[in-house]
Amino acid sequence: MSNAAISFYSDAFQTGGAKLMGRQAAGESFLRGFLRHSGVEQFYFCNWTNEPLAQAEALIRRIEPVEKPFQWIGRGNMRRLSEPGCLFVSAPANAQEAWNRRLLGANLYSICGLTHTTASGGVMDALVAMLEAPVEPWDALICTSRAVAESVALQQDLMLEYLRERFGPIKAPQLRLETIPLGINADDFTPSPQYRAEWRAKLGIEEDAIAVLYVGRFSPHAKMNPLPMAMALERAAQRTKRPIHWILSGWASNEYLHAAFAEAGPRFAPSIKTHVLDGRRPDVRFPIWSAGDIFLSLSDNIQETFGLTPVEAMAAGLPSVISDWDGYRDLIRHGVQGFRVPTLAPRPGGALDLAVAHANGWETFDHYVGMASQFVAVDIDAAADALVQLIDNEDLRRTMGAAAQERARTVFDWKTVIGQYQALWAELAAIRKAAPARPAGGLSPWRPDPFQLFAGYPTQGLAPEAVATLAPGATIGAVQAMLREPTIAYAASTILTAEEIAAVVGVLQKHGPTPVAVAAAATAPSRRGVAARSLLWMAKFGFVTITPRPEVLDR
């Protein structure tokens, strides 16, 4: 089975914090699915943040207890990425990682990124950066829906159009965009009669009542405005005799946003009973799905790209009423697993002022996406019509719920989706292995060596033939102790280790004045550049002198 090293940073997979984001729920779900279903003999993780390995492994094993071995790859041994053959990053970080790989050789491994939101300035920059980065045909960016794949392609085409206008004909790079949905572990959402009875009793939901469920972050500006949902529920309530309860299971980052959701029902749907729950709590997050009869989610935000909670609703056997918007469009078939509600938005060119404000940082990202969402109209009457059909027809709810559960298991379960990831990785590997060898290259011109970029700052650069002489009284122990000084310790990882310092200073003690290149040769070949600059560090604090001393000249 194809394998990949997973770029690990706990924030991408941790769902137990105070702020539960969709990307974190998706990351945790992916990792559990990969550990369960990939079938690989060992798991590779890249520890890019230098998080303690024991802490990182503990989190992974809490997500999914596994017995197979873990292999950890740090930034210092990235050549080991050739073992799995692919680096998977749960972000569109292809450009950054391509520059890192260029130092080693482009044929060493493939890079596979993933989209979540693509509306932020940082992500937009990352998508455009792929056009000038050494991204190769054996790399890919997974787009979680057709809608987001179209927007990514458009973003890159707009930049290419500008570059051709500015510089004339240019060869467009080969950027592979692969549409693969996010997955779920469907068994986690299997409805439970026990949970249903407990939660409906706790909330006071009558036996003949219909519980309409919303699960997600309470964010009118970055997720969806709750008022159209409340209005649709009120219009439905006026047309049916069944009592309706609206369960809102989620969380907000502040009291103002919490109130916006909590008050939507009482203010705009007074005929229904609203319940607001903290969806982060373990006793709520999964059990609450069993309490619902219908799932309602009218996404209206450009920040959304896929929509994980509608898939979770499907796995729970709930028919859905969702907006015909972004990645939601790929989730259910209209009239089969539920209903998609039409949406209207301005035509292209209808929000140039918002684009300018976003580009210049005059508005925050939250304000930018929130302002854009004000002009996305979800058809409230169509949503009410769909709700009434489901409220009044138990057979329709049952039939659509069963179809939804089947689709969740056959299309969106990680058992299926992980196979699509691995098939992509295998195809990328075949392309990479068939390609002509690409030699290792230099650093990104965006971020060159500081002492190349600022070569005009010092009086003179250190030459290999310059001579280092140990200062009188300088000892190995004194040099090593200097590494622990508060003003230096933060940079200790960029200087020779204590053992390497002992080797280099030992050469100076034994041989006296020594050319820098000779003294540096006391370390491993890969460390000689660090050794040369560390001699300058020793000179900075008076442990060695470097001759000849440079002259100060008027320039």
Steps between C-alpha positions, in 0.01 A plus 500: 500500500620854423624691802569861586663684785237706680610852590414507870419800713256437780280801421401334171366188675406615849124533564507528878586869519280796577470588130380211285551582132380304201854437379584343839198270494592406143865446598414275792255306285756458219770382738270245660392380157857476372618306803205262468480444127829575323639148542861624508763317707620809686393860538719798415453838665691822445566690819543848355423686823744310725213399726617240756458164329348335808233770509433474127478120506266513799260722305512272195435188706210672677347568160544139393687234702734321260773244549700565183828693533536875450787653306569867575670728249635839603610793288860385545445164330252579225679264262312223682184619328618284210400196710122561491545691174247773576453784746136572587417841648143580603536850355581645155870521591632359171707810416677522835575128508616503136767758585609283795522196273701687236801498733494117494390422144153519352478128422541396862127497590160640406310774680126477556313795651136543598255790486278614783389861479645677197361846571771630736781719375764255618347208312443710188868593508595134544293398198661764280846420637471152346538662158857615567609228742678182384178298513526194277259281298533235773348736758130560561259720688190319621190717467214380717223596256445584136410856595827561683702337219340746258581794726863389546545459124345843442726663761807358327371584151447862602861524614629332181294742294660792683853357463454454125365851471800632693783285365373345180462130422600273787479126539233406750610245760325168529293520818286199577172571675330181617143506632462258792243562774568514867398182675345390825513191713134414446475261794561795736158637400288186510170605660432365847144449634640547849659837420184604315278426798739661749551823307139547398393446861768744623387767252129436550432403140156345469459157343317640198729802464755550223853590604688701239873490568779745416859408587788738445681808617282792605645763270263717292793664321724197433259202482139595430238748608245322725211735415400342165493160674276640773274669243465179300413308816236755596342487154499120520346509847211710368420227246516189717329381816807319631692663789851595391817523707820658368818357654810716451811304593821698469711768660584866458823688558324767706168578669387735223520227235345244734205733556460553124422129461322449831260791435431418135230248589310702764510815285439365149335162566279554806279203411780249562703407807874571475771310691863615504770247594877512532598273212860470619406283798571129447154407633343728235721489193408150378191398705294804397469371144263230625253759631427657163248424227618750235833677445486866398807699388467796263863588431548843343870573552797500262712374789331161464647257247359156581259456790582220740190514720255415218701182441487421871123553485480254213692241701253555785216414264352850485346651187644847437384840391815680392587789274607437141834663569874421463594146604155438647390447139707181476363343818137406446298432189200731496182308577688181592690559826326830571452835332738766373370855530576744215739790563561831324813716514631804309649439157881526464606863543228573753728541801814681386492715812515191721793363299695824539431513874616139535812554290609800705415361840246775561258237626574187700450163336191439714350832392589435136327161481218627719434797274506275192246267663253788538439481126440124475127437500380154597143433385305503828174386343671205330659407833161519670343285225768234551458507875122459474535201271729329749307604810168371368623180337660244729551256213690764304722572801568130542570439130726803460676427828577144391627625163714757680650240731581275204666787310704599805636148533567431133627842386630692802625240749878512542507132401425625150663843505839383635518267201459801271784679680725196463411452134599864439828456691580187298436684173719791609777255591483341155529842332791597726694181441460529122616864489859604420709566808494857629815606687480675833459875470540805715285687747182680409582844356221628722706409807871479414788444740505816715876532460458484123221755496684728744853432380562873480443550872825367658848635446598165353375143472681212669740329258587128534870590514451746786685384812332431835708523818380401845508792743720467810309327779214385278389146582258250352283522812479879484390494137240230574370697798441803279235299309283512813503878539145644479588728209639205304305188602208579266740464204698201630349270237675703227844471663722195541400255770703474820670187363584667169635806683732270694631354173563838333652669804711189551654553157586861586651393833711236333616683187486867590402744223299298249323586174124512544447223243743271684341563841153443355615164361490368857122467449295284263496620136134607527586716803805688372304806399355515852852453639638794299229737617535366856864614495364848435263450794803414715675811370192707585549415868880515509584129502693516170651764276472496123791628289567684284267757649295686238576866436237767524491692173291790381273378225 
